[in-house]
Each structure stands twice: as C-alpha cells, then as structure tokens.
Amino acid sequence: MVSPENSDSPASRSHKMQDLIGHALRIGVVTACIVAIAGGIYYLAAHGFEPIPDYREFHSESASFTTARGIWHGVTHLQAKEWMQLGVVLLIFTPVVRVALSLVLFLRERDWLYVAITAIVLGVILGNMLEGSLG
Amino acid sequence: MISILAFTLILLLGAYAAGLLGSLTGLGGGVVVIPLLTLAFGVDFRYAIGAALVASIATSSGSASAYVREGITNVRLGMFLEIATTIGAVVGAIIALWMPTNTIAIIYGLVLIFTAVMTQRRGTDHQGVQGSRLAGLLKLHSTFPTRSGGLQRYELTHVAGGFSIMTVAGVLSGLLGIGSGVLKVLAMDTVMKVPFKVSTTTSNFMIGVTAAASAVIYLQRGYIDPGIAFPVMVGVLMGALTGARLLKRMDVTVLRRIFAIAILLVAINMIYNGFTGKF
C-alpha cells in the first residue's frame, strides 16, 4: 500500500507503474473478449446451422483475416468473422501495449539501460510485423 | 458433418477445460489446446498452433495482471530475458513455416514428455545466493513480498546461461505455439537461482510477449482462423479465471500427477502419429 507522505518516492512510482501495467493487461483482455464474443454471437446467429468449414486441410486465410486493411474493411462493413478476428488481434496486441507502456515508464524513471532493453524487445516485435506486411 | 454451432460449443467447453487444467497445473492453456484440436477434432496442425498461441496470450495476460500488482514479478528480469525469447519466437515461427507438420508433431511430443517430467520437480527458494557482477550491472537483483508482510531481497547469477535457455524457450514457443513456461522456469529457477515464486510469475508475465512476437507472423501467414480462435480464446480465458479461483483452496498435487501421466499418453500419441504421417 502507498502511504500519502511518500507518494512521490521512486518506490511508490514503480508501484504505480506496476499498477498501470496490470490495468492495461486487464482492459486489453476484457475488450478483446467483448469484441470477439459480439462477433461470435452474430456469426453463430447467421451461420450456426451451416456445416463447419474444412479445417482438416490447411488453406491460408484470405486477406480479410490477415491484413490490417482486410480486417478493418470487414469490421466497418459489419462482417461477423472480421469482428471475431479483430478480437483476436486486440488480444495479440495486449502484451505489445504492455511493452510500450513499460518503455514509457522506464523513460520517466530515467533508467536508460532499460529504455534501451525495452526498445529492443518492442523493435523485434514491431519490426517483424512490418517485415511481414511488406513481404 | 456437424454444424458450426455444435463445433463452436464443443470447442468452447474443451477450451474451458484446457484453461482450467492449464491454470491448476501451471502449464498454461496452449499445452492442452493442440492435442484437443488435432487429435480430437482432426484440425490441421497449423490452425492448432495458431489457436494455441492465442490461448497462451489469453492465460498469460489474464493472470499476469494479478501477479504484477502483487509485486512478485521481476519486471526488469522479464524485460531483459524477453530480448532472448522474442528473437527466439520469431526464429521459431519462421522455422514452422517450412517444417513439415509431422516433424513439428514429433518435436511437440518430445517437449510434452520433458514437460511431464519437469512438473514432478519441486521448486527451491535459493536462500543467500551470491549474485554475479553482470546481474548487478543489469539491475536484476530485486525483492519480493513475504507472507509476513516484509520484503525479501534476492540476488541472481549465471545471466548468460539463463539467456541461452530462454532463446531455446522462445524458439519452441514460436514453433509450437506453447508458452514454454516449464523451460522458462528452468532457466530462471535452476540456472539463474531466482526464487521459485518469482520464476513462475515472471515466466507467466513473459509468455504473453513471447507469444505475441510469433502470433503476428502466424496471423499474417493465415494460420489463425477466427472460427477456431474465438471459442478457444473465450473458453481458455474463462477456464483460467475459474482455475485461479479454485487454486486458492485446492490441493493440486494429485491433479498434477494425473495430468503428467495424461500428458505422457498424449505425447506418445503425437509422436506415433507424427512418425506414421497422420498430420
């Protein structure tokens, strides 16, 4: 617990940082779930009684599920499966947002070593994302 | 042929059980999701890996939000080792794109056997470890809250060794979609002499970031199907929440032993199917 008289000490600031990260993770997971469930219910209502697609053979998903533009196009046109995929994407991005938040907080603590370390981690994730969307 | 509604509901229940078991045994949801999808539903291994990654992120983010607040997680240690696991995960995901699925299934079976053996081990708390100079320079020594309300200080060592094992953990995570929590705990607990409680929570904290690094590649390559990922994600998350609640007033030692045997049976099944080319 943070006592009021030392609410500006480095220890309590790092406590606030951990609180913020904890909140961010929870908000991300809850939002992702709500979006996916909303899409899922709509999907089941519209297509629930059709036979399942053939998942025994792998055929790469179409651009509407694999690119930001494709998912966004489906989402704005109220396509159920794209809403479900948006929920999944939000979930995947939750830990990435956590890393980005950590970077901001290490910056505020002026912990340059960990600013660099966090930037490397963020760079690896975002770099391979950009590489994938170009290639 | 069953309908989409039936498939979704059965998968939701299966994923709930996976999340529950994963949280009670500390192995995460991904380990159960792959055999559930491939062996029970006959789903292609690649879709199963994509779904397992989603399950790993769901359980990690869901439970990490609680542990980080308790102050047990060593955020600096986790961040430093994430350099190893994220690079490893990207490499693993790239390997998975060209490796035959039967080979992946055999590797998965071997990892399961290793996991089953490792879960029967007891954690140690490493009192009075003399920390190494590198660990000090990286500001990895830290404290964790004890039951009596005080703070216990700890130091750690063998940074390079832990970092190397973490790279392997990252590759396996990217290749198989699992969190490789067992290997992460091994790197911290056995090699770096981090207290067991700190190792498990920090490992769990790292799993989400590691899985996200490879999930991006799987998503872009079309391995993540919303029709499978949606019930898996919701089911595993609900199961993990129930598990976390049950864990507070349940003795799980017997459950862990039964689970280890079940994992061994699944592993043998995976390796057999891999060798006979069923995937």
Contacts between the chains, C-beta under 8 A, distances in Angstrom:
chain1	res1	chain2	res2	distance
A	15	B	71	7.3
A	17	B	75	8.0
A	18	B	68	5.1
A	18	B	69	6.1
A	18	B	71	6.5
A	18	B	73	7.7
A	18	B	75	6.9
A	19	B	69	6.1
A	21	B	68	5.4
A	21	B	75	7.7
A	22	B	64	7.8
A	22	B	65	4.6
A	22	B	66	7.2
A	22	B	68	4.6
A	22	B	69	4.3
A	23	B	65	7.4
A	25	B	61	4.7
A	25	B	62	7.7
A	25	B	64	5.8
A	25	B	65	3.9
A	25	B	68	7.4
A	25	B	208	7.8
A	26	B	62	7.9
A	26	B	65	4.4
A	28	B	61	6.4
A	29	B	58	6.8
A	29	B	61	5.0
A	29	B	62	5.4
A	29	B	65	7.3
A	29	B	237	6.8
A	32	B	233	7.4
A	33	B	233	7.3
A	33	B	234	6.1
A	33	B	237	6.3
A	36	B	230	5.0
A	36	B	233	6.1
A	36	B	234	6.4
A	37	B	230	8.0
A	37	B	234	6.2
A	39	B	226	7.5
A	39	B	230	7.1
A	40	B	8	7.3
A	40	B	230	4.8
A	40	B	231	7.4
A	40	B	234	7.3
A	43	B	4	7.8
A	43	B	226	8.0
A	43	B	227	7.6
A	43	B	230	7.8
A	44	B	4	6.9
A	44	B	5	5.5
A	44	B	8	6.2
A	47	B	4	5.5
A	48	B	3	6.4
A	48	B	4	5.4
A	48	B	5	3.5
A	48	B	8	7.6
A	49	B	3	5.1
A	49	B	4	7.3
A	49	B	5	6.3
A	50	B	3	6.6
A	50	B	4	5.6
A	51	B	1	4.3
A	51	B	2	7.3
A	51	B	3	6.3
A	51	B	4	7.3
A	52	B	1	6.8
A	52	B	2	6.2
A	52	B	3	7.0
A	52	B	4	5.3
A	52	B	7	4.6
A	52	B	227	7.6
A	53	B	225	8.0
A	53	B	227	6.6
A	55	B	41	7.3
A	55	B	42	7.7
A	55	B	43	4.4
A	55	B	44	6.1
A	55	B	47	5.7
A	55	B	225	7.1
A	55	B	227	7.9
A	55	B	228	6.7
A	56	B	42	5.2
A	56	B	43	6.8
A	56	B	44	6.1
A	57	B	44	6.2
A	58	B	44	4.1
A	58	B	45	7.9
A	58	B	46	4.7
A	58	B	47	6.6
A	58	B	223	8.0
A	59	B	222	8.0
A	60	B	221	6.4
A	60	B	222	3.3
A	60	B	223	7.7
A	61	B	222	3.6
A	61	B	223	7.7
A	61	B	224	7.1
A	61	B	225	6.0
A	62	B	222	7.5
A	65	B	222	6.9
A	65	B	224	7.3
A	65	B	225	7.3
A	65	B	226	6.3
A	66	B	219	6.2
A	66	B	220	5.3
A	66	B	221	7.2
A	66	B	222	5.1
A	67	B	220	7.4
A	81	B	226	4.9
A	81	B	227	7.0
A	82	B	226	7.6
A	84	B	226	3.8
A	84	B	227	7.5
A	84	B	229	7.4
A	84	B	230	4.4
A	85	B	224	7.5
A	85	B	226	4.2
A	85	B	229	7.5
A	87	B	230	6.8
A	87	B	233	7.2
A	88	B	54	5.9
A	88	B	219	7.7
A	88	B	224	6.2
A	88	B	226	6.4
A	88	B	229	4.7
A	88	B	230	7.0
A	88	B	233	6.3
A	89	B	219	7.0
A	91	B	54	6.4
A	91	B	57	5.6
A	91	B	58	6.2
A	91	B	61	7.4
A	91	B	233	6.1
A	92	B	54	7.4
A	92	B	57	6.1
A	92	B	212	5.3
A	92	B	215	4.6
A	92	B	216	6.7
A	92	B	219	6.7
A	93	B	212	7.3
A	94	B	57	7.0
A	94	B	61	5.0
A	94	B	208	7.0
A	94	B	212	7.8
A	95	B	57	6.3
A	95	B	60	7.2
A	95	B	61	6.1
A	95	B	208	3.6
A	95	B	209	4.5
A	95	B	211	7.4
A	95	B	212	4.4
A	96	B	209	7.5
A	96	B	212	5.4
A	98	B	61	7.8
A	98	B	208	7.3
A	98	B	209	7.0
A	99	B	79	7.8
A	99	B	82	7.6
A	99	B	209	5.9
A	102	B	75	7.0
A	102	B	79	6.3
A	111	B	139	7.7
A	113	B	138	7.2
A	113	B	139	7.0
A	114	B	76	6.1
A	114	B	79	6.4
A	114	B	139	7.5
A	117	B	79	5.6
A	117	B	80	5.5
A	117	B	83	6.5
A	118	B	79	5.6
A	120	B	83	5.3
A	121	B	79	6.4
A	121	B	82	4.7
A	121	B	83	5.7
A	121	B	86	5.6
A	121	B	209	6.9
A	124	B	83	7.4
A	124	B	86	4.4
A	124	B	87	5.7
A	124	B	90	6.4
A	124	B	213	6.3
A	125	B	86	6.0
A	125	B	209	7.5
A	125	B	212	6.3
A	125	B	213	4.9
A	125	B	216	6.8
A	128	B	90	5.0
A	128	B	213	6.9
A	128	B	216	6.3
A	128	B	217	6.3
A	129	B	216	4.7
A	129	B	220	7.7
A	132	B	216	6.6
A	132	B	217	5.9
A	132	B	220	4.1
A	132	B	221	7.7
A	133	B	220	6.6
